[in-house]
Amino acid sequence: MARSPANLSYRDIKQVVLDRIQTGLWSPDSILPSEADLAVEFSSTRTTVNRALRELAEEGYLERKRKAGTRVLKSPIRKAQFSIPLVRDEITATGAAYRYSLVDRKVQAAPSWLAARLDLKRGQEVLYLRCMHYADNAPFQLEVRWIVPDVLSEVLEESFEHSGPNDWLVSRVPFTNLELSFLATKANGEIAEFLDAPLGDPVFTAERITWLQGAPVTYAKLYFAPGYRMTTHL
């Protein structure tokens, strides 16, 4: 096998590996050379090679198992790539003016369902927030969020009167894990009123949980006004 150019970046290595997969040089079910061997071939470090292979695994081209090595998948798994913008950016990108309003803020004991969902202690305190986001003064999103102060106590000092909690969290907490679900929620009286939606109609809803090194940071439910559209690409 011909040697590759030296001093490649992880992006270059990723592309070389992908080219070998797509041209059949490394056929489906074949086992790739070890990270150490690839690092020698590319005159790189194992860390750089690891990052290239990890991204290809995340994109569905490779399967990586400890002791078993890295294997080319028979059929690449197409994975949807979701972009999760700040709601402020999402609104201004449409050309609309953004406006934020804090509806409610209080420290309370975690509801039993939330404690069970996030594996919190009974009676553990959380910060509860309800916020509205508007596009040209029309309802865009109702945000209902719980934040766990045990992970970041400074959150209790924030009023969130002028800026939403997601802006604050993104600037301060680099989450390590994310669970994201999409569902249709029946518009009850509160949701219908805030979003100007017909009572009982289905409302597009995103449920988001983030963790930092295994510790829960926040749980949020985001309800979108009628007509909201989410697009992703494969």
ZADO-1210 file (C-alpha; in nm, 4 decimals, padded with zeros to 6 digits):
<atoms>
<atom x="00.0000" y="00.0000" z="00.0000" code="MET" pos="1"/>
<atom x="00.1396" y="00.3376" z="-00.0978" code="ALA" pos="2"/>
<atom x="00.2269" y="00.5666" z="00.1897" code="ARG" pos="3"/>
<atom x="00.0235" y="00.8814" z="00.2383" code="SER" pos="4"/>
<atom x="00.1657" y="01.2322" z="00.2603" code="PRO" pos="5"/>
<atom x="00.3243" y="01.3148" z="00.5939" code="ALA" pos="6"/>
<atom x="00.1959" y="01.5536" z="00.8632" code="ASN" pos="7"/>
<atom x="-00.1699" y="01.5236" z="00.7775" code="LEU" pos="8"/>
<atom x="-00.4355" y="01.6905" z="00.9917" code="SER" pos="9"/>
<atom x="-00.7221" y="01.4845" z="01.1347" code="TYR" pos="10"/>
<atom x="-00.9453" y="01.6213" z="00.8547" code="ARG" pos="11"/>
<atom x="-00.6938" y="01.5019" z="00.5930" code="ASP" pos="12"/>
<atom x="-00.6694" y="01.1610" z="00.7570" code="ILE" pos="13"/>
<atom x="-01.0462" y="01.1384" z="00.7756" code="LYS" pos="14"/>
<atom x="-01.0720" y="01.2117" z="00.4032" code="GLN" pos="15"/>
<atom x="-00.8035" y="00.9560" z="00.3114" code="VAL" pos="16"/>
<atom x="-00.9794" y="00.6873" z="00.5159" code="VAL" pos="17"/>
<atom x="-01.3160" y="00.7799" z="00.3639" code="LEU" pos="18"/>
<atom x="-01.1682" y="00.7663" z="00.0126" code="ASP" pos="19"/>
<atom x="-01.0331" y="00.4172" z="00.0802" code="ARG" pos="20"/>
<atom x="-01.3732" y="00.3030" z="00.2012" code="ILE" pos="21"/>
<atom x="-01.5665" y="00.4565" z="-00.0873" code="GLN" pos="22"/>
<atom x="-01.3277" y="00.3254" z="-00.3552" code="THR" pos="23"/>
<atom x="-01.3388" y="-00.0251" z="-00.2080" code="GLY" pos="24"/>
<atom x="-00.9729" y="-00.0324" z="-00.1053" code="LEU" pos="25"/>
<atom x="-01.1033" y="-00.1102" z="00.2416" code="TRP" pos="26"/>
<atom x="-01.4046" y="-00.3283" z="00.1724" code="SER" pos="27"/>
<atom x="-01.7146" y="-00.3765" z="00.3921" code="PRO" pos="28"/>
<atom x="-01.6456" y="-00.5829" z="00.7061" code="ASP" pos="29"/>
<atom x="-01.2701" y="-00.5370" z="00.6698" code="SER" pos="30"/>
<atom x="-01.0705" y="-00.4404" z="00.9782" code="ILE" pos="31"/>
<atom x="-00.8661" y="-00.1244" z="00.9557" code="LEU" pos="32"/>
<atom x="-00.4999" y="-00.1119" z="01.0584" code="PRO" pos="33"/>
<atom x="-00.4477" y="-00.0208" z="01.4220" code="SER" pos="34"/>
<atom x="-00.4346" y="00.3422" z="01.5306" code="GLU" pos="35"/>
<atom x="-00.0653" y="00.2994" z="01.6009" code="ALA" pos="36"/>
<atom x="00.0001" y="00.1706" z="01.2473" code="ASP" pos="37"/>
<atom x="-00.2060" y="00.4493" z="01.0927" code="LEU" pos="38"/>
<atom x="-00.0237" y="00.7083" z="01.3030" code="ALA" pos="39"/>
<atom x="00.3053" y="00.5802" z="01.1611" code="VAL" pos="40"/>
<atom x="00.1708" y="00.5805" z="00.8054" code="GLU" pos="41"/>
<atom x="00.0407" y="00.9364" z="00.8322" code="PHE" pos="42"/>
<atom x="00.3369" y="01.0625" z="01.0395" code="SER" pos="43"/>
<atom x="00.0829" y="01.1739" z="01.2930" code="SER" pos="44"/>
<atom x="-00.0194" y="01.1054" z="01.6519" code="THR" pos="45"/>
<atom x="-00.2630" y="00.8399" z="01.7712" code="ARG" pos="46"/>
<atom x="-00.4790" y="01.1186" z="01.9131" code="THR" pos="47"/>
<atom x="-00.5139" y="01.2745" z="01.5676" code="THR" pos="48"/>
<atom x="-00.5917" y="00.9385" z="01.4064" code="VAL" pos="49"/>
<atom x="-00.8391" y="00.8583" z="01.6827" code="ASN" pos="50"/>
<atom x="-01.0314" y="01.1795" z="01.6190" code="ARG" pos="51"/>
<atom x="-01.0537" y="01.1087" z="01.2450" code="ALA" pos="52"/>
<atom x="-01.1804" y="00.7540" z="01.3013" code="LEU" pos="53"/>
<atom x="-01.4173" y="00.8613" z="01.5786" code="ARG" pos="54"/>
<atom x="-01.5864" y="01.1148" z="01.3512" code="GLU" pos="55"/>
<atom x="-01.6232" y="00.8579" z="01.0730" code="LEU" pos="56"/>
<atom x="-01.7797" y="00.6205" z="01.3264" code="ALA" pos="57"/>
<atom x="-02.0191" y="00.8930" z="01.4392" code="GLU" pos="58"/>
<atom x="-02.1131" y="00.9501" z="01.0751" code="GLU" pos="59"/>
<atom x="-02.1925" y="00.5817" z="01.0297" code="GLY" pos="60"/>
<atom x="-01.9006" y="00.4569" z="00.8178" code="TYR" pos="61"/>
<atom x="-01.7109" y="00.2627" z="01.0826" code="LEU" pos="62"/>
<atom x="-01.7843" y="00.0477" z="01.3844" code="GLU" pos="63"/>
<atom x="-01.5348" y="00.0687" z="01.6704" code="ARG" pos="64"/>
<atom x="-01.5089" y="-00.1877" z="01.9487" code="LYS" pos="65"/>
<atom x="-01.2489" y="-00.2293" z="02.2165" code="ARG" pos="66"/>
<atom x="-01.0147" y="-00.5223" z="02.1455" code="LYS" pos="67"/>
<atom x="-01.2043" y="-00.6008" z="01.8224" code="ALA" pos="68"/>
<atom x="-01.0664" y="-00.2989" z="01.6372" code="GLY" pos="69"/>
<atom x="-01.2286" y="-00.0709" z="01.3796" code="THR" pos="70"/>
<atom x="-01.4431" y="-00.2302" z="01.1096" code="ARG" pos="71"/>
<atom x="-01.5898" y="-00.0899" z="00.7874" code="VAL" pos="72"/>
<atom x="-01.9685" y="-00.1142" z="00.7992" code="LEU" pos="73"/>
<atom x="-02.1426" y="-00.2961" z="00.5143" code="LYS" pos="74"/>
<atom x="-02.3971" y="-00.0204" z="00.4666" code="SER" pos="75"/>
<atom x="-02.3036" y="00.3218" z="00.6011" code="PRO" pos="76"/>
<atom x="-02.5625" y="00.4360" z="00.8505" code="ILE" pos="77"/>
<atom x="-02.6975" y="00.7722" z="00.7410" code="ARG" pos="78"/>
<atom x="-02.7344" y="00.9919" z="01.0455" code="LYS" pos="79"/>
<atom x="-02.9328" y="01.3122" z="01.0592" code="ALA" pos="80"/>
<atom x="-02.7233" y="01.6101" z="01.1616" code="GLN" pos="81"/>
<atom x="-02.9248" y="01.8502" z="01.3732" code="PHE" pos="82"/>
<atom x="-02.8242" y="02.2085" z="01.4089" code="SER" pos="83"/>
<atom x="-02.9577" y="02.3478" z="01.7359" code="ILE" pos="84"/>
<atom x="-02.9284" y="02.7257" z="01.7098" code="PRO" pos="85"/>
<atom x="-03.0030" y="02.9739" z="01.9830" code="LEU" pos="86"/>
<atom x="-03.3650" y="03.0760" z="01.9476" code="VAL" pos="87"/>
<atom x="-03.2497" y="03.4384" z="01.9115" code="ARG" pos="88"/>
<atom x="-03.0394" y="03.3428" z="01.6082" code="ASP" pos="89"/>
<atom x="-03.3153" y="03.1238" z="01.4678" code="GLU" pos="90"/>
<atom x="-03.5568" y="03.4168" z="01.4739" code="ILE" pos="91"/>
<atom x="-03.3217" y="03.6871" z="01.3441" code="THR" pos="92"/>
<atom x="-03.2111" y="03.4557" z="01.0617" code="ALA" pos="93"/>
<atom x="-03.5641" y="03.4875" z="00.9216" code="THR" pos="94"/>
<atom x="-03.5354" y="03.8653" z="00.9223" code="GLY" pos="95"/>
<atom x="-03.7733" y="03.9047" z="01.2147" code="ALA" pos="96"/>
<atom x="-03.7025" y="04.1103" z="01.5255" code="ALA" pos="97"/>
<atom x="-03.6354" y="03.9069" z="01.8388" code="TYR" pos="98"/>
<atom x="-03.7936" y="03.9783" z="02.1771" code="ARG" pos="99"/>
<atom x="-03.7604" y="03.7864" z="02.5027" code="TYR" pos="100"/>
<atom x="-03.9811" y="03.7865" z="02.8120" code="SER" pos="101"/>
<atom x="-03.9344" y="03.6084" z="03.1454" code="LEU" pos="102"/>
<atom x="-04.2679" y="03.4714" z="03.2635" code="VAL" pos="103"/>
<atom x="-04.1716" y="03.2929" z="03.5831" code="ASP" pos="104"/>
<atom x="-03.8592" y="03.2184" z="03.7887" code="ARG" pos="105"/>
<atom x="-03.8426" y="03.0282" z="04.1158" code="LYS" pos="106"/>
<atom x="-03.6329" y="02.7828" z="04.3124" code="VAL" pos="107"/>
<atom x="-03.8320" y="02.4743" z="04.4072" code="GLN" pos="108"/>
<atom x="-03.7995" y="02.1108" z="04.5015" code="ALA" pos="109"/>
<atom x="-03.7725" y="01.8986" z="04.1903" code="ALA" pos="110"/>
<atom x="-04.1080" y="01.7435" z="04.0967" code="PRO" pos="111"/>
<atom x="-04.1078" y="01.3670" z="04.1488" code="SER" pos="112"/>
<atom x="-04.1227" y="01.2961" z="03.7739" code="TRP" pos="113"/>
<atom x="-03.8201" y="01.5226" z="03.7117" code="LEU" pos="114"/>
<atom x="-03.6235" y="01.3719" z="04.0003" code="ALA" pos="115"/>
<atom x="-03.6874" y="01.0270" z="03.8545" code="ALA" pos="116"/>
<atom x="-03.5967" y="01.1375" z="03.5022" code="ARG" pos="117"/>
<atom x="-03.2683" y="01.3038" z="03.6049" code="LEU" pos="118"/>
<atom x="-03.1865" y="01.0716" z="03.8945" code="ASP" pos="119"/>
<atom x="-03.2006" y="01.3557" z="04.1474" code="LEU" pos="120"/>
<atom x="-03.2320" y="01.3197" z="04.5225" code="LYS" pos="121"/>
<atom x="-03.5757" y="01.3506" z="04.6766" code="ARG" pos="122"/>
<atom x="-03.6440" y="01.7162" z="04.7520" code="GLY" pos="123"/>
<atom x="-03.3353" y="01.8358" z="04.5618" code="GLN" pos="124"/>
<atom x="-03.3731" y="02.1999" z="04.4605" code="GLU" pos="125"/>
<atom x="-03.3873" y="02.3113" z="04.0987" code="VAL" pos="126"/>
<atom x="-03.4334" y="02.6476" z="03.9304" code="LEU" pos="127"/>
<atom x="-03.7623" y="02.6597" z="03.7393" code="TYR" pos="128"/>
<atom x="-03.8035" y="02.9048" z="03.4507" code="LEU" pos="129"/>
<atom x="-04.0764" y="02.9877" z="03.2016" code="ARG" pos="130"/>
<atom x="-03.9815" y="03.2194" z="02.9157" code="CYS" pos="131"/>
<atom x="-04.1384" y="03.3465" z="02.5973" code="MET" pos="132"/>
<atom x="-03.9554" y="03.4177" z="02.2724" code="HIS" pos="133"/>
<atom x="-04.1186" y="03.6360" z="02.0074" code="TYR" pos="134"/>
<atom x="-04.0595" y="03.7002" z="01.6365" code="ALA" pos="135"/>
<atom x="-04.1822" y="04.0470" z="01.5365" code="ASP" pos="136"/>
<atom x="-04.3914" y="04.0395" z="01.8576" code="ASN" pos="137"/>
<atom x="-04.5671" y="03.7199" z="01.7456" code="ALA" pos="138"/>
<atom x="-04.5297" y="03.4129" z="01.9731" code="PRO" pos="139"/>
<atom x="-04.2500" y="03.1864" z="01.8531" code="PHE" pos="140"/>
<atom x="-04.1515" y="02.9606" z="02.1438" code="GLN" pos="141"/>
<atom x="-04.2580" y="02.8921" z="02.5010" code="LEU" pos="142"/>
<atom x="-03.9590" y="02.7638" z="02.6967" code="GLU" pos="143"/>
<atom x="-04.0137" y="02.5714" z="03.0204" code="VAL" pos="144"/>
<atom x="-03.6851" y="02.4782" z="03.1860" code="ARG" pos="145"/>
<atom x="-03.5396" y="02.3288" z="03.5030" code="TRP" pos="146"/>
<atom x="-03.1707" y="02.3832" z="03.5885" code="ILE" pos="147"/>
<atom x="-02.9818" y="02.1843" z="03.8550" code="VAL" pos="148"/>
<atom x="-02.7842" y="02.4307" z="04.0721" code="PRO" pos="149"/>
<atom x="-02.5706" y="02.1520" z="04.2203" code="ASP" pos="150"/>
<atom x="-02.3790" y="02.1467" z="03.8925" code="VAL" pos="151"/>
<atom x="-02.3443" y="02.5244" z="03.8573" code="LEU" pos="152"/>
<atom x="-02.4423" y="02.7181" z="04.1686" code="SER" pos="153"/>
<atom x="-02.3873" y="03.0572" z="04.0021" code="GLU" pos="154"/>
<atom x="-02.7111" y="03.0083" z="03.8103" code="VAL" pos="155"/>
<atom x="-02.9005" y="03.1105" z="04.1250" code="LEU" pos="156"/>
<atom x="-02.7476" y="03.4584" z="04.0954" code="GLU" pos="157"/>
<atom x="-02.8909" y="03.5103" z="03.7464" code="GLU" pos="158"/>
<atom x="-03.2244" y="03.6863" z="03.7146" code="SER" pos="159"/>
<atom x="-03.2808" y="03.5938" z="03.3466" code="PHE" pos="160"/>
<atom x="-03.4937" y="03.9059" z="03.3150" code="GLU" pos="161"/>
<atom x="-03.3209" y="04.0293" z="03.0006" code="HIS" pos="162"/>
<atom x="-03.1730" y="03.7187" z="02.8384" code="SER" pos="163"/>
<atom x="-03.2859" y="03.3576" z="02.8123" code="GLY" pos="164"/>
<atom x="-03.1326" y="03.0684" z="03.0069" code="PRO" pos="165"/>
<atom x="-03.0128" y="02.8874" z="02.6957" code="ASN" pos="166"/>
<atom x="-02.7910" y="03.1833" z="02.6018" code="ASP" pos="167"/>
<atom x="-02.6448" y="03.1759" z="02.9537" code="TRP" pos="168"/>
<atom x="-02.5931" y="02.7999" z="02.9597" code="LEU" pos="169"/>
<atom x="-02.4258" y="02.7859" z="02.6179" code="VAL" pos="170"/>
<atom x="-02.1754" y="03.0541" z="02.7227" code="SER" pos="171"/>
<atom x="-02.0839" y="02.8803" z="03.0507" code="ARG" pos="172"/>
<atom x="-02.1434" y="02.5059" z="03.0401" code="VAL" pos="173"/>
<atom x="-01.9844" y="02.2797" z="02.7738" code="PRO" pos="174"/>
<atom x="-02.2285" y="01.9871" z="02.7998" code="PHE" pos="175"/>
<atom x="-02.0866" y="01.6418" z="02.7327" code="THR" pos="176"/>
<atom x="-02.4112" y="01.4552" z="02.6565" code="ASN" pos="177"/>
<atom x="-02.7424" y="01.5566" z="02.5044" code="LEU" pos="178"/>
<atom x="-03.0757" y="01.3786" z="02.4758" code="GLU" pos="179"/>
<atom x="-03.3161" y="01.5371" z="02.2288" code="LEU" pos="180"/>
<atom x="-03.6716" y="01.4226" z="02.1593" code="SER" pos="181"/>
<atom x="-03.9443" y="01.5608" z="01.9346" code="PHE" pos="182"/>
<atom x="-04.3123" y="01.5106" z="01.9968" code="LEU" pos="183"/>
<atom x="-04.6552" y="01.6590" z="01.9501" code="ALA" pos="184"/>
<atom x="-04.8050" y="01.8068" z="02.2662" code="THR" pos="185"/>
<atom x="-05.1740" y="01.8792" z="02.3062" code="LYS" pos="186"/>
<atom x="-05.2152" y="02.2525" z="02.3641" code="ALA" pos="187"/>
<atom x="-05.3624" y="02.2971" z="02.7101" code="ASN" pos="188"/>
<atom x="-05.4932" y="02.6308" z="02.8328" code="GLY" pos="189"/>
<atom x="-05.1499" y="02.7685" z="02.9234" code="GLU" pos="190"/>
<atom x="-04.9745" y="02.6600" z="02.6035" code="ILE" pos="191"/>
<atom x="-05.2645" y="02.7757" z="02.3861" code="ALA" pos="192"/>
<atom x="-05.2652" y="03.1172" z="02.5522" code="GLU" pos="193"/>
<atom x="-04.8926" y="03.1773" z="02.5282" code="PHE" pos="194"/>
<atom x="-04.8574" y="03.0556" z="02.1695" code="LEU" pos="195"/>
<atom x="-05.1887" y="03.1875" z="02.0404" code="ASP" pos="196"/>
<atom x="-05.2742" y="02.8309" z="01.9373" code="ALA" pos="197"/>
<atom x="-05.6172" y="02.6648" z="01.9230" code="PRO" pos="198"/>
<atom x="-05.6966" y="02.4826" z="02.2462" code="LEU" pos="199"/>
<atom x="-05.6377" y="02.1100" z="02.2110" code="GLY" pos="200"/>
<atom x="-05.4401" y="02.1351" z="01.8852" code="ASP" pos="201"/>
<atom x="-05.1082" y="01.9473" z="01.8565" code="PRO" pos="202"/>
<atom x="-04.8043" y="02.1688" z="01.9153" code="VAL" pos="203"/>
<atom x="-04.4535" y="02.0860" z="01.7919" code="PHE" pos="204"/>
<atom x="-04.2424" y="02.0250" z="02.1032" code="THR" pos="205"/>
<atom x="-03.8726" y="01.9623" z="02.1634" code="ALA" pos="206"/>
<atom x="-03.7611" y="01.7973" z="02.4855" code="GLU" pos="207"/>
<atom x="-03.3952" y="01.8474" z="02.5706" code="ARG" pos="208"/>
<atom x="-03.1764" y="01.7103" z="02.8525" code="ILE" pos="209"/>
<atom x="-02.8065" y="01.7901" z="02.8905" code="THR" pos="210"/>
<atom x="-02.5414" y="01.6406" z="03.1172" code="TRP" pos="211"/>
<atom x="-02.1899" y="01.7417" z="03.2174" code="LEU" pos="212"/>
<atom x="-01.9633" y="01.4476" z="03.2952" code="GLN" pos="213"/>
<atom x="-02.2632" y="01.2358" z="03.3905" code="GLY" pos="214"/>
<atom x="-02.4292" y="01.4999" z="03.6088" code="ALA" pos="215"/>
<atom x="-02.7634" y="01.6418" z="03.4876" code="PRO" pos="216"/>
<atom x="-02.7489" y="02.0129" z="03.4039" code="VAL" pos="217"/>
<atom x="-03.0879" y="02.1036" z="03.2624" code="THR" pos="218"/>
<atom x="-03.4178" y="01.9680" z="03.1351" code="TYR" pos="219"/>
<atom x="-03.6170" y="02.1841" z="02.8957" code="ALA" pos="220"/>
<atom x="-03.9430" y="02.1617" z="02.7061" code="LYS" pos="221"/>
<atom x="-03.9695" y="02.3949" z="02.4103" code="LEU" pos="222"/>
<atom x="-04.3153" y="02.4519" z="02.2637" code="TYR" pos="223"/>
<atom x="-04.3311" y="02.6131" z="01.9210" code="PHE" pos="224"/>
<atom x="-04.6083" y="02.8289" z="01.7773" code="ALA" pos="225"/>
<atom x="-04.8263" y="02.6901" z="01.4949" code="PRO" pos="226"/>
<atom x="-04.6471" y="02.6870" z="01.1602" code="GLY" pos="227"/>
<atom x="-04.3018" y="02.6128" z="01.3029" code="TYR" pos="228"/>
<atom x="-04.0859" y="02.3995" z="01.0742" code="ARG" pos="229"/>
<atom x="-03.7657" y="02.2116" z="01.1512" code="MET" pos="230"/>
<atom x="-03.5396" y="02.0904" z="00.8677" code="THR" pos="231"/>
<atom x="-03.2376" y="01.8620" z="00.8815" code="THR" pos="232"/>
<atom x="-03.0091" y="01.7150" z="00.6171" code="HIS" pos="233"/>
<atom x="-02.8696" y="01.3673" z="00.5562" code="LEU" pos="234"/>
</atoms>
